[in-house]
Amino acid sequence: MSSLIRFIFNSLVISVLFFGGSVRAQTLASDVVEISGAQKLSLRGHLSILHAARHLDAQTLIQEHASDFRRLPGTISEGFTGEAVWIAFTVQSSGLQYPETYWLEFDQPLFRDIHLYEWGVDRVTELWTRYLRGGRGEDFDFRKPAFRIDLEDNQPHRFLVRVQTPTAIASDVIVWAPSAFANAKSVEQFAWGMIFGSYLLAILFYLGFSIYTREKMYGLYTAYVSLCFTTAFFTGAWPLEISDNLSLDVFYRTLAMAIFLCFPVVTRFSIQYLQMGRVWPRLSRHFEMVQWLVAAAASASLWLGLQHRVMPLMQSYGLLVIVGLVAVAVSLARQGRPRARLFLLAFLPYYIGVIWRFLKNMGIAEHSFWSDNSYQFGTFIHVMVLSFGLFAMYSNIRKDKERVEMKLQAESALRKEHAEFMAMISHEFRTPLSIIAATSDNLLNAPDLQEKSRARVEKVLRANQRLHELMDKHLSSERLLFDTLTTELSPCDLRRSAQRVVADFQDMDGARVQLQEGRALWVDGNDELIRLALSNLLSNAKRYTPAQGQIVVSLERQGEWTCLRVRDSGPGIAQQDMPKIFDKYFRGSSSTGLPGAGLGLYLVQWIMRRHQGRVEAANHPDGGSVFTLCFPVRTQPVQEVRP
């Protein structure tokens, strides 16, 4: 793990230092660039530059500031500025026998206002203008600024270029032979068409995949890939190439807002994918909230015309966000989380590209093909790698789901077999128990039965009765529970269920059972299970209440609950037994010598959970115990319910 972390860190540092700093070691070249016979020639190292006020015209500039130009050791990397930038260079074609035509291209599609002048001895002449009012240039129709220069003699020709743009001023200046220029533009359009086509296919695929799986992760990933596509598409100025009517203000604001929106979207996706909320829930929420606030504030600044001031700040802030996300991923990877390792592997080329692009835009790294396209290439690579990881994750989730489904099917089959076994056992036990009971009763009624034999028969009868009670409490109840595991709940009149159960107990010997009548109270439930729960509570109350005592059943509504309460006048529940009375097979300290298996209250609790309710037990201040069954109140009006 440590070797992976060192590799990632070293890659980031080496990439930034090598590609962003080594270009600064260029040596100054001569003032005149020989272009004779060149198919493609970069003017890096042969450029001079000057920042000036926007209102200054070319003639005034050469008269007052000609000596203020400074030489550039490489390409143009001036970062963001609100001023106009002037670039000067000199070219010649030695041995020229007839006029030659070349193309002069600025390798930056976002330059919106650019003018080409020829700088003569005492005056300048404007040759071409590329001012983007809509999506096209007035003079030429190219994605990147390109001008035709005609050389009619073999003397040096000095040119002056004025650039003004709200984006970063970073570009190379390239001289092309016409045939090479045409071929390069064709290859460029084909290559970017393939890349953007792959983007669109990925977006459509993941959109359909997220709808099919209904997984939030894939929907978020679709939004993330769409945003990456939008940013890359606008960064390359392709909308201006496609549309004739797109406003420049709309274009630049859309590009800036897409960049700003990357902060919260990337953060949200990273938190979701790395499952940061499980480890640092509060930090994850606050970190994401900060990204949304920063993006909103930066977007609002666009309407104040502060793009050239805000963009450097946002890109510096972006570097901090990247460092933070990498640190989080490294921390999770060290904890052995596979997702964090894949995250580092996938986002490494993306972060390198973003950092490289940010440094170029801020004027720290020199403009080059790789620095200009590092973001697009890094994004494309990491989308492909991350897609592979998401597919692998989905495959694992699907396999886990299949295993769980197979386990559930096996458990369902086992429950069915268990229920059938319970039904068989219940039936097979009842027949011999009935025979034993009938035979014992006949023996007890025999007039010549001796007292010693009578005592033995009564003992057999009591044992038979105990087995019968165990049957009712265990086998029959558990079979009922298994049969109702998949039973849908339906409207039940709680008062009617209580009346039926109380009527069964009123004819029994022992304490008298009384139902306090009231209005009908409806709940969503299973009538058979509700009557089983109440029957168990009344059996317990009968068992512990003296014969002269009383058991009261009442119903009432308390807020969001409908309550069925059973109060007895027995000895109550010992405090040490209170936490365990609903445990399976638990019998309290006061149950010594009394029949029972410790299953009644356990079944009551299970039934109430099945109804999304609860059962409560307490001792009454006047003596005895109180058990309360609490059911959620029905939201449907009572008059719509039919018994």
N, C-alpha and C positions, 0 to 999 in steps of 0.2 A: 504494500500500500504506500509506504514512504517513497519507494522508487517512482511510482506513478505520480505522486504529488511533486516530486523534484522534477520529473520530466515536464509536467504541465507548466510549472513555474519557469523553468529554464527556456521552454519554448516561447512563452510570452515575452520574456526579457530579450532573448536572442532575436526574435522576429522584429520587435520594436527597435532595438539598437541597430540591427543589421540593415533593415529596410528603411528605417526612419532616420538613421544618423549617418550611415556610411556615405550616403550621397552628398553629404556636406563636405567631404574631403576632395571634391572636384577642384582641379586647378583652373585658374583663369586662362582662357584661350584668347587668341587674337581677335581684333574687332571685326574683321571681315571673314565671312564664312563662304568657302568655295562650294557651290552646289552643282557644278557642271557634271552631268552624267549621273547624278544621284537619283535613285528611285524613291528612297525615303531617308530623310536626314533630320535629326533632332537638333535644335538650336540651343540646347542646354549648354551653359557655360559661355554663351555668346550674347547674352541678353543684358540690357541695362534697364533699370526701373526707377520710377518716380511717383510718389503720392502727391496729389494736388487737389485743390478745391474743385468741386463739381462744375462751377461756373466758368472755370478757366478754359479758354479756347486754345487750339493747337498753336496758332501763330504767336500769341502772347507767351505761351509756354516756352517755345524755343528761344524767344527773345530775352526772357527774364530768368529762366531756370534751366537752360541747356547744360550748364556745368553742375547741376544738382543731381543728375542721374547717378545711380550707383550700380556697380556691376553685380550680377548674380552668379554665384559659383555653380549653380545647377539650373533647375527649372523654376517656374514661378510658384512660390508658396508664401502668400502674404496673409493668409487667414481671412477673417471677416473685417471689413472696413466700410465706413460710410463715405469714404473719399473716392475720387476717380483715380484709377491707376494707369500710368502711361508706361509702355514698354517700347524700347528702341533696339534695333538690330540692323546689321548691314550684311548684304549678300552680294555675290557676283558670280558670273559664269565665264570663266576664262576661255579664250579661243572661240568665242561666239562668232559664227559666220552668218547666221540668220536669226531672227527673233525666236525666242523660246518661251513657252508658257509653263508655269508651275502653279501648284496649289499650296496655299499657306493655310494650315489648319491649327486651331487651338483645341487641345484635347480636353475640353471641358464643355459639356452640353448646356450648362446652366448659365452661361454668360448671356445676359439679355440685352445689353447695350454695348456694342463694340464697333469701333470705327478704325479703318485702315487709311493711313496717310503716307505719302512719299515725302521724305524730308530732304529738301533741296538745299542749296547753298545759303539762300537767304529767305526762303519761304517754304511752306508746307502745302501739299495738294491732297485733298481728300479723294481717295480712290473708290472705296467701297464702304457701305454701311450695313450692318446687320443689327437692326433694332426690332425686337420681337413685340409688335403690337398685339398680335393674336398668337397663333401658334407657329407662324412661318416668318422667315426673314424677308425683307423687302427685295433684296437682290438675289439671294441664293436660297435654295431649298435643301438644306442639310441639317441633320440633327445637331452636329457640332459646328461652331463657326468656321467657315472655310472661305477663303478669298482667292481669286485668280490674280496672279502677278505676271506681267509680261515684261521680259527683259529683252531690250532691243540692241544693246551693245554689251561689251565685255568689261564695262566700268563698274565699280562698286555702286550699289543702290542701297540707300539708307531708308528704312521704313519706321514709322511711328504708329503705335496702336493705342487707342484709348478704350479702357474697360471699366464698366460700372455695373455692379450687380449686388443684390442683397445676400447672395450666398458667398461661400468661401472663394477667394481668388487663388486658385491653385490649378496650374495647367502646364503642359509642355507645348512648345511651338514646333511644328513639324512642317518641313517642306517636302512636297510630294511631286513625283512625275505624274502626269495625267492618267496614264494607263494603270500605274500602281495604285493611285488614289481610287480609281473606279473599282478595281478588284478588291481593295481593302474594305470599301464600303459594302460591297456585296457580301463578303465573308462575314463582316460584322453583323449585318442584319440577319443573316442566316443563323449565326451562333446565338444571338440573343433571342431570336425567334424560338429556337430549340429550348433554351433555358426557360423562357416565360411560358412556353407551351407545357413544359414539365411542371411548372408551378401550377398552372390552371388545372391540369389533370390531377395533381395531388390535392388541390383544394376541393374539386368536385368529388374525388374519391372519398376524402375524409368527411366531407359533408354528408354524403350518403351513408358512410360507415357509422358516423355519429348518430344519424337518424335510426339506422338499423339496430345498433347496439343499445341506444338510449343511455350511453355512458357520458357523463359530464366531461370527463377527461378529453375525449375525442372531439367534442364540440368546442372546447376551449382550444384544443390544438388546431382545429380548422380556422378559428378566428386568428390565432397566432400566425399560421402560415399565410393567411390572407393579408395580414398586416405586413409581413415580410415581403410579400409580392408587391403590395402597393408601394412600399418604401423604395424597393429596388426599381420598380417601374418609373416612379417619379424622379428618382435620383438620376436615372439615365435620360430624363427629359423626353421619354417616349410619348407621353400624352400630347406634347407640343408637336411631335412629328405626325401624330395621327389626326388631331383635330385642328381645323382652321379657325374655330371660333372660341377656343378656350382662352379666357382672360388670364393675363400673366399674374395679376394679384390673386386670383383664385388658385392658379397653379402653385405659386410659391407658398401660399398659406396652407394649402392642402398638403404639400410636401412637408412643411414644418410641423403641422399638426400630426401627420402620420409618424414623424420621428418622435414627437413628444409622447404620443400614445403608446409607443413601444415600451416606455418605462413601466407603466402599470400592467400592461398586458404580459410582457415578459416576466415581470415579477409574479403576477398571478399564476401564470403557467408553471413557473419554477416552484412556487410554493405548493401547488397542487401535485406536480409530478414528484417532487422530492418528499412529499408528505411532511412538510415542515410543521404544519398545524398540530401534528401528533406529538412533536418533540418540544416546540416552542410556540404554543398557540397564541399567547399575547404578543410576542415579538412579531409573528407572522402577520397578525391583523394590523398592527401599527406600521410595519414596514410597507405593506400594501397600501394603506391609507395615505402614507406620506407620498408614495409615487403618484397616486391619483391627484392629490393636492398640488404637487409640483407640476404635473402635466397640465392641470387646469389653469394654474397661474401663468405658465409659459404660453399657453394658447391664448389667454387673454391679452398678453403683451403684444401679440401680432397685430391686434387692432389699433395699438398705439404707435405702430411703426417702429418697433424696437427690435426687429428680427436680428439685425447685425450685432446688437448688444447681447441679446438673450441666447443666441445659438452657441457662442463660445462658452457661456456659463453652463448651459445644458449639456454640452459635450464633455466639459470637465466633470460635471456631476455624474454623467453617464459612466465615466471611468471609475468613480467611487462605487457606483451601484454594481458594476461588473466585479470589482474587487470583493464587495460584500457577498454577492451570490457565489463567487468561487470559494470564498472562505467557508460559507455555509455548506456547500457541496463537499468540500474537503473534510470538514468536521463530520458530516454524515457518512462519508466514505470510510473514514477511519473507524466508525462504529460498525462497519461491515455491511452497509446497506448497498445492494447491487444497483439500485436506481441512481444513487449518487455517483457511482463509478461511471455508469453509462452517460449520465448527465455531463460529467467532466470531459469524457471522450467526445461527445457530440458537440458540446459548446466550445471546445478548444479552438477549432478553426473559425467559428463565428466570432468569438471574443477577440481573437487575433485580428480578424478583418475589421471589426468595429473600432478597436483601439488604433489600428493603423490608419483607418479612414479619419478618425477624430484628430489624430496628431497631424495628418496632412491638412485638414480643414483649419486647424489652429496655427498652421505655419511652422510646425516643429519638424514634421517629416516632409521630405521633398515629394513633389508630384511625380508619379510614374504610372505605367499601365497597371501594375500590381496594386499600388496604393489607391488608385482611382477605382479599381474593380474588386478590391479585397473584400469589401462588405458583401457584394453580390455573390462572389464565389464562396466565401465563408458561410453565408446564409444557405446557399444551395447545398453545400456539402453537409452541413449540420442538420438540415431538414431531412436529407436522405438517411443519415445515421440514426437520427432520432425516430424516424418512421420505422426503421428496422427494430429499434428498441421497443416502440409502442406495440408493434405487431407481436413481438416476442412476449411482451407483458400480457397482451390480450389472449395469446395462445395459452399462457400459463393459467390465466383466470378461467378460461373456458375449460381447461382440463380439471382445475379444482372444482368448478361448478359441476362437471360431469361426475366427478368422484363423489361429491356431496349428494347429487341426485341419486346415484346408485346406492349410496348408503341409506338415504331416506326411503328408497324403494325396498331395500332389504329390511329396514326397520318396520315399514308398513306391512310387509308380508309377515314379519315376525309377530307384529301386533295382531294381525288377523288370525294367525295360528294360535296365538295365546288366547284370543277371545273365544275361538272355537273350542280350545281345550277347557277354558273356564266353563263354557256352556255344557260341555260333556261331563265335567267333574260335578258341576252343580246338579245335573240331572241324575247322574249315577249315585250321588250321595243321598239325594232326597228319598229315593225309593227304599233303601235299607233303613234309613232313619225313620221313615213313616211306619215301616213294619215293626221296628223296635218299639216305637211309641205306642202303636196299637196293641201289640202283644203285652207290653208293660201295663197298660190301662186294664186290659182283660184280666191279667193276673191280680192286680190290686182289687178288682171287683169280685174275685173268687171268695166265697164265704169261708172256705176251709183253709185259707192262706195263713200260715203261722206268722207271728210277729217278727221272728228273726228273718224269715224269708221276705216278709213285707218290707223290712228295712233294706234288704239287698235290692229288691225290685225298685224301690224308690230311689236308691242310689244310681241304679242303671238309668232310670227315667231322668234324673237330674243331669247325668252325663250326656244323655241323648239330647236334652234340651240345650245344653251348652254347645254341643256340636251344631245344633240347628241354628243357634244364634251366630256362631262363627260363620256358618254358611251365609246367613243374611247380611252379616257385616262385611265379609271379605269377598267370597266368591261372587255373589250376586252383584254387589256394589262395583267391584272391579270390572266385571263383565259389562255393566252398564256404562262405566267410564270409557272403556275401549270402544263400545258401540257408538258413543256420542262424540268421539274425537273430531269427526268431520261434520258434525251436525251444525247446520246454520241456526243462528239465533233468530227468534221471531217474537212478535209482541205477546206478552204474557200478563195476565191480571194477577198481581201478587196476592191480592186479597182472596181471590178464588182458590189459588193454590194453597194458601194457609188454611182456608176453611176445610178443604178436603183432607189435609193431614191432621188437623186438630180433631176432626170428626172420627178418624181412626183411633185416636188416643183417648177419647173421652169415655169409651166403654171399657177401658182397661182398669185393672185394680191399681190402687196407689193414689198418688197425689192427683188432684183435679186439674185439668187443663182448660184454660179459659182464653178465648179470643176476643180481644177488644175490637168490636166492629168499627169500621170507618168507611170512607169513600174508596172507590176502586183506584188502585195505583198501578199503572202500567210500566213495565220494563221490557227491554230486549233480552230474552233469555230462552232457556230450554225448560219447559214446565216439569219434565220428569226429573231433571237434575236439581231444580229448585226444591221440589218436594222431597227428594232424597236428602238434601242438605238440612232442611227443616226437620225431617224425621229423625236424623241423627242427633240434632240438638235436643229435641224433645225426649228421645230415648235416654240421653245423658241426664237431662233434668229429672226424668222419672226415677232414674237409678239413684240419684243422690238426694232427692227430696223426700222427706218423711211422708207417710200415708196421709196424714192430716194437713199436709202443706198444700201450697197452690203454685201453679205454673201459669204465667201470663204471657200471651203472645200479642204483640202490638205492631202496628204499621204506621209510619209517618214519613213525611218528606222533610229533609234537612238540606237546604241549599241545592247543590247539584247532585244530591244523593237521595235515593229512595231506600229507606231502612226497614228491615224486618227484625224485630227484637224479641228475644226469649229470655224471660227472667224467672228464676226459680227461688225457692226459699230454703235451699240446702245449706251446707256448711261453707260454701264459697270455695275459692281456689287458693291454695297455698302460694305465698309470694315466691318461693323458690321454684315452684312449678310453672309459674306464669310464662316465662320465656320459651318453654319447651312443650306446651300443651298441644301445639299443632304439628309436632314432629311425628313421623310415622312410627308406630308401635310404642309410643310413649304412654305410660300410665302413671297418673299422679299418685302422690303419697296417700291420698284419702280413698284410693280405689282398691285397697287391699281387701280381699275376700269378696269382691264384687265381680260379676261376669264382665267380659269385654276383652278386646284384642288390641286396643290402642290405635284403631284405624278410623274411628268415626270422625274426629275433629280434623284429622289429616285429609279425609275425603271432602269435608266441608270447605277447607281452605282451597283445595284443588278446584272445586266447583266454582268458587267465587273468583278465582283467577281466570277461569274459563269465561266468566261473564265480565271481565275487566273491572271487577269489584274487589271487595275486601271483607274479611271477617274480623271482628274485634271481640275481645274478652275482657271483662272487668268484674270486680266485686262491688256489689251494691252497698251503699252506706248503711242501709237498714238490715243487711244480711242477705245471704244468697249470692248467686252469680248472675251476670247479664252477658248474653252473647248477641251480637248485632251483625246481621248480614246487610252490607251496603252495596246497592246496585246503582249504576249511573242512570240519571234521569233521562227518560225518552224526550227527544226534541220534537217529535211528531205530535201534532195536536191529538188529544184523546178521542175526539169525535171521529177521526179518520181511522181509528183502530176498531176492528171487529173481533169479538171474542170467538 
